[in-house]
Structure formats: C-alpha cells, structure tokens
C-alpha cells in the first residue's frame, strides 16, 4: 500500500514538470454511472481527472472517484482510482493509441479482489467527407485482466 501511494504522489509531483500540457477536471455527480448505463454507486460522487501529455506522444491519466455519502474509501463502488499510461500518435496516416490502465477498486490501495488491468489498442482514420465536417471511425481492442481475484495467482 505504501509503495502504491508513494508512486501516485511521485507521479503527481513529476508529471506537471515534465508534461508539455496537462488538464485537470473536477465534477460532482448525483450518482456514478458507466458510459454503458450501469450504475456503480447510487449516491453523490466527486470525480477528478488529471491528464498529462508527456514527451514524444506518451501520456498519463489519473482519474479518481470518491463517494460523498459514505466516509470510508473502501465500502462502495463509488470509490475508485484509475491510472492509465499510453502512447498516442500518427502512424502512416492512421491514429494509434496503445496503453494500459489499472483500475483500483474495493479495497483501494491493496491488491485484493476487484482490481483490473486493462491493456488496450485503438486504430483510427480521420476522413473529410465535406469541407466543414470530419469523421473519425475507430476500432478498439481491450481486455480486462483481474488482479488479486480468487483463482488468480497474482
């Protein structure tokens, strides 16, 4: 747990210095709903996203959610920390985005059941069917690998 917290703290100190650009957003939602319409926490949450563009196309994203109706950080799916490291750029006219995300859920800062590692690869191509419009179709492949779940040796 201490190693994980030290890593996150170090990244938050070093990344703003080395990043060519960074954005931070803070949102309060009345519930935590995934983009697929699945409700993870039916109560208010504070969600923070810190995104850092690093040299030569690399990026780091730290996203966190904290339930506002419960005191503990380990009692609901309203609490989550996601770390993503990736590379995005242009390869022979195609947009490429490749990386790995780590989803830290109940219990936070531990390798107990619930955490997930997600490697991903995305390929896109921007086309301009009209002067004022662009369309960017893409294909994304990702896999979710459980960490610390029963039956998993890690």
Protein Blocks (a to p, Z undefined) as FASTA:
>chain_A
ZZmmmmmmmmmmmmmmmpmbdcddddddfbdcdfkopafbgcdddddddddddeehiacd
ddddddfkbfbfclbfkbccdddddddddeehiacdddddddddddehiabehiacdddd
dddddddfbfkbccdddddddddddehiahiaZZ
